[in-house]
Amino acid sequence: MQSNTIKIAPSLLSADFGKMAEEIRAIESAGADILHLDIMDGHYVPNLTFGYVITETVARLTKLPLDAHLMVTNPADYVDRMAKLGIQYLSFHPDTVFHPHRLISAIKENGMKAGAALNPGTPVSTLDELLPDLDFVLLMSVNPGYSGQKYIPVVTDKIKRLKGIAEQKKLSFLIEVDGGINDKNAPELISAGADIIVSASYIFSSKDYAGAIRSLRSV
């Protein structure tokens, strides 16, 4: 895959919330393609991040597409409000709902791209019946909940399996990967078939956001 087709989605989880407007302007200027929002409820994952108010503020501050990852136990309750706030990509964990096809339909009917998120220990096969309806799959490469964790290597094989399924069945979903990604492992993930790279601490802990983003596109 050509590096210029890879989309980089910095996660605001590691941004300085005390100067959010400045951080967003800096990340836009640095060449980000998408802004990733980690929505955690303190129930599905052991952390509580931000909800509608911060999401609304971010949407007002940027023209970049917004990608919201719902790490919550009641994702269906978020769909209408997230659409109204301008979210373009919305992903949920299928194990949190009884009827995932219904939720996928609701996301699409609200004009957003629908994604399913898999934790590192959840097999790709759990999505077999959902893949034809999904716009993207978000593979978590750390156990969700906190920024700054190390990449779990088994996820590289999951990327390859998903890519193989897409090619074999002629499906057009994108593969997004999130967790512990840096300039050392990003080339391997891109070669395996990743389309969207999410990065939090690697980018926001760098003194050169643009350099960090460029390094993640390298193949």
PyMOL commands that set and color helices and strands:
alter all, ss='L'
color gray80, all
select helices_A, chain A and resi 3-5+12-14+17-29+52-61+75-85+94-96+100-109+124-127+131-133+154-169+186-192+201-204+209-217
alter helices_A, ss='H'
color red, helices_A
select strands_A, chain A and resi 7-10+35-40+66-71+89-92+113-118+136-140+174-178+196-199
alter strands_A, ss='S'
color yellow, strands_A
deselect
rebuild
show_as cartoon
